């Protein structure tokens, strides 16, 4: 990419400034066009293709300061947070949850990742003709339970029905508004060299559970989805530490995708310690069989926090002090070089790049 | 339904109180169960089946004071309005608009019907694998234009992709938050005998345009969708009149459905004057050929206003003074009896009941 760009000798390493410029240029080019003429499953996977499509089409057309960070939600000058998520998970019911609590927790978590307490939720349903009313009732009951658990209500909604073969049972889009009571704003761009990277619990359980629930795999594993509201751990963390740079729930694309977004937004390196990343043996085993890396597998009740290095211990204590944070771990740190990159120090003492997700190993995971 | 309920002689007409009680009982029974075991297209039509499903499943599970009125949006104690709509219209592109501006205007209008000015919009996409990126770009451009016209921005979103055959190109769910600056709240339950019923313009253009765009009908008509933001006319009306009881945009199920909801919510009769209802000749002609009543056909840029009778003239002047209100008309009045009923005084001097929509004459109209 930088070949032939001038005075730099081919063997001289890029300076920090050159690296940042190159990163910006790469992002600009990616924005300018999306390579594919047709939408593919990869465009919905949350990785590189999703980002390209969103930047080339939606950001290009809608561009405004609140949308531009492409974060989990938008936060306006009055501290009002606003977010939305569409849910197309298959199967609709799986161990530990269903599309209903997933849809509520997903939006509650996006608000929590903005540092907001949830005020209200909306829910819009696209139903396929022939969908059992009993299943819809089960989904609605699950949404109601999840909303109660998160201390929020579904105050408005919509229901549309499409002909058989024009949907897959039930799709749900939730939106949420929340209120940020604290000064300061969380931002992936705020990560700084020296910060600590924390995950709130073991990763990959939701994605692996969905894969196993789809059957066709002769794997026995005692796994349930991790779908849960993150308002509690997020609040504990923000109450305990004023040095929280950003919170991100590790959904589509998993922890690896979130860390790549942080690395790119802040122009920093993220250095992960493989042995420190909490992965349950059942998840690790299933991932080995499936040939996928747990770092890319969706969680629906786990978050990544970047916290000022000197507050890492306090942050960990705060997370571990309550539900959904007992197994929190410091998994790495923010470094300076190479900017825009996630590096993994492997258990064998090597280092490899954890790249952005390409393609979609697990379509319709949420 | 009241047969055998006691002392009332079979030929004595029901008293006002008995009628109201019967109406309440009818609604309670409807809420308790939804008759169908499978979701049908009628459940998405906005009429009786939709109402039953929403009450039996969603209201039953989610019940809370903000949701309960089942209005166009929810308004909290701080004057924050919140609303959502899913859009599954087919075809995606039609004369006068496409799914993009429809999705923006629909949510902007729901906010306007709450008396709110729009603050922010969200947009979530469910795309079918193989959908042309060029079409998505066209939809996004149309959303951006509609948002600019309504003075609002799309600040957050989500994109999901499902396999071929699991959607129909592109479904969009928008949500919106708005702010109510005026004291007092609009409510369908506030309609009172003596009030005037106004529509902001000719009805049925969106629905008929969609029907014609689907082809298969040998009808030539110079019609375009009426999709438009109603913030302007709603603001003019609310600025001019403090006696506005409620505003409702006449989307799925048309003016007839909105009026039935008002009649039921307020326990009043709505008496329409057939000759006063503005219907363009092309819409009237197409409806005759299709065998449908324009009163049930969706509009996407027309509203029904119920206004204190003594302010009817001022309200009409305010609507007519600007865009999207030039052809506003007083189409009827609120009466006391029979409660929960919409009556139409026909051009021939007769009277007929305009009942709630049953079935779905026009599936996927929005």
Interface residues (C-beta under 8 A of the other chain):
Chain A: X34 X36 X37 X38 X39 X40 X41 X42 X43 X44 X45 X50 X53 X54 X57 X58 X60 X61 X62 X64 X66 X67 X73 X74 X76 X80 X82 X83 X84 X85 X86 X87 X88 X119 X120 X122 X123 X124 X125 X126 X127 X128 X129 X130 X131 X132 X133 X134 X136 X137 X140 X141 X143 X144 X147 X153 X154 X155 X156 X157 X158 X159 X160 X161 X162 X163 X165 X166 X167 X168 X171 X173 X175 X177 X363 X364
Chain B: X34 X36 X37 X38 X39 X40 X41 X42 X43 X44 X45 X50 X53 X54 X57 X58 X60 X61 X62 X64 X66 X67 X73 X74 X76 X80 X82 X83 X84 X85 X86 X87 X88 X119 X120 X122 X123 X124 X125 X126 X127 X128 X129 X130 X131 X132 X133 X134 X136 X137 X140 X141 X143 X144 X147 X153 X154 X155 X156 X157 X158 X159 X160 X161 X162 X163 X165 X166 X167 X168 X171 X173 X175 X177 X363 X364
